[in-house]
Every structure is written in structure tokens, then in C-alpha cells.
Amino acid sequence: MSNEKIPYKIYLEEKDMPKQWYNVRADMKKKPAPLLNPATGKPCTAEELSHVFCNELVQQELNETDPYIAIPQEIQDFYKMFRPSPLIRAYFLEKKLGTPAKIYYKFEGNNTSGSHKLNSAIAQAYYAKKQGLKGVTTETGAGQWGTALSMACSYFDLDCQVYMVKVSYEQKPFRREVMRTYGANVTPSPSMTTEVGRKILAEFPETGGSLGCAISEAVEAATSQEGYRYVLGSVLSQVLLHQTVIGLECKTALDKYGEKPDIIIGCAGGGSNLGGLIAPFMGEKLRGEADYQIIAVEPASCPSLTRGTYAYDFCDTGKICPLQKMYTLGSGFMPSPNHAGGLRYHGMSAILSELYDQGLMEARSVEQTSVFEAAQQFARVEGILPAPESSHAIRVAIDEALKCKETGEEKTILFGLTGTGYFDMYAYAAYNDGKMGDYIPTDEEIAKSIANLPKIG
């Protein structure tokens, strides 16, 4: 089919929206390793996990056999506020680059939270309400997840307590205020309000925090209050499951015009956006039906896939969460305060870690200034100011398109535009003023953190 027949924006109809989430683990011959109880070293049981997570979410977390899980009607109805999201052909970027490649991006920023995070937030809030809970606690990096969860909790009249990574709390005050507008209580992390927060501050008094720190505080807060559970915006298998609406819609839209991506690119911090985007395509790859080049893009300042170790580690800095086998820099790793707050996590999803370890996807790390150069280039021609996290995928999409320009190959590139950057103007100001730098951890720093991995297996 000729390029002229493919519209700039491919919109699906409501009837085309997914009615089921896709569980990629069902098609994985080698499954991700189980979560372990750090006290016993044995796989966590549903009963143990239910003290931290909502009951039905625990079942989704442990489900490795059902390829499809029905989306409750109430969640489908909520999705209609902002889904289906558009798949956009980047004609203007293609022209600017002078590339023969076709570039598509799935735009997830067209909702109040400004990102893909609402796909899972509404699901987790729904299950909390169904269980009869009073409220939930969580962490947030750049604030997209906290914003999404506060909106979802407001919809279901649930209390929402958010521990926001301190550097982002200070850099992104407007996103903090959106959370408060929706009724959330927002605390900079690490804080003096929890035992684990006080311990971290005693050891790292000048720290800007990390997602691992904030997770520890949120879990402690949930388990110390009756009628509360902890919910997480990334990393967990249940979250990647909810985010598969992204990839399922992508595939339906591309199939509509007979298109098939050669390269699929997503930013990677904990893994929810990337996992959701690639899921149905990875399923085809696992079943031997098709092949794709899949690229995870992470910050050079927090390179868990490209420089981490595949081992069991704590999911949080305070070491109170279950152990997960993943690519990790060590739960004590403190990333530099870069502007991609949502990617400042020491580990990676167990699903993505296993797929990466099997060689079914690749990973690249990119420096912050290079990322913002790509973000600016994209914004000037495509008319959307991208989030710093999303811009990691943009950087590599541009790089791959320029490779096609050199070779003359007409490849089709698909990447995830996870959200907008309108609350990230301090970051853009630093770049525009020439004050943004790149920090890359040394081998010694990473080795020091890795040396403290728990001795499991």
C-alpha cells in the first residue's frame, strides 16, 4: 500500500479497543523466575503477597498460563475517556531527517495524567475498591504515575498516599500540584515519616532519592495502616499486563493498513511502557510467527540492562519488598539526579529481564544531553513536547532512521511516545541554557553496589 494512503493519525474506533489484556508469559517457554520471600528464600505465596497487594492483582502477578485476561467492563468504560490512543505516522520527522524509513509513534499523552500510566492506575484502583479498601500507597518518580493514580483514586473515592522521589518533587512542582488537586497526599522521599526513610536519610543525608527509596516508604506505609494496600506503577508483571492495551491497539492499527514494524523501540526504566508496547509483537516472535528487532532504551546514568547484573535483588532500597530476579545495579544504587525521573530505577521488570537474557530483545543506553537534543528536534517538527523519558526512545528512533538514510533501507520503525513534557520545563530550561550535563556511573560505583546483592542461588 502506498504511503499516501496512510493518514497522519490512525484512529481506531471504540469497538476496536482491546477487551482483554495479553499475558506474554503464557507464550514464554522459559518463564521469569518467581518472586522470593527474603526471609525464607522460597517463592512468595499468594497469601504472603496479599498482605502488600490487592487480592486480584496478586492472582494476575502469579498467572503464567492464561494468555488473555478479561478487562472488567468498568475499566473498559473508563478507558473510553482517552482510548483508543492515536498511532501517528511521523511524516514531518521523516522529511526533516531525509530518511527512507517509515516512522510511527504511539502517543499515550492524551489524558490528564499526561502519560501511559493511567492504563494500569485505573485497573489497580478498581481492584482496590472492589476489595473494599480505604486507600492505597505508592511511589512516583517524575510524577506521571502518581498523577495517574491520584486521578484513578479520585474516580473511585479512595485515599491516595504518594511518596515522590525528592529530586522530582523539587524539579516538578506543578505535577505535584496536579496530584494534590486530585486529592492525593504527596510526600518527598526519602522522608522522616517512615522508619525506612529515616534510615536512608541517616546513611545518605544529601540524597535526592530514588524510586527504590520511595517504594520502601510506600510499602511500609501500606503495611502499617489497616485497610490499605501498596500499588506499583511499573516493574511488576501485573502492571506490564495492563499496559498491553498499548501494543494491542498498535497492532490493530498497523494491520488495518497492512504495515509491519521492523524495529520497535521503547524507553525502559522499570519496564511498563516498553513491555506494554512490545507484548503482542513479542508474542508472535515467541510463537515463531514473525520476527522483530526490539530495542530497550535506558539512561546512561542508570543502565540496569546494559551494565547491570542478572540476579535476585530487592525491589526497593529499604530491603523490605520481595526479591526479584532481574537485571539490576543493586538496590542501594543511587542514580544521579537526571531529568528522566521515571527511569531512575535500579532494576528492570522480571519479564523484560528474562526476554533480554534470552537474546529476544536488545538494550542501549543514551546520555541525557543527546536525549534532549532529540526531544527538541522532535518537538520542532512533530508539534508535541515529549517527556524526557519518552525522548530516550525518540533518540534511538532517530538514530535508526539515519542509519536507513545511509544504507537506503526502507525499514518501518515504531516507538512509544509515553507522555508529554509540559511539566518538565526546568529540564528543558537546563538544556536550552547549556547547563545540562551527563553523568555516567563508573565501573567501581556499580561494582560496589552489586557487591551487596543478596546471596540467593
Summary of the structure (lengths in Angstrom):
residues: 457
radius of gyration: 20.4
end to end distance: 52.7
largest distance: 62.3
contacts: 1752
relative contact order: 0.15
helix: 44%
strand: 18%
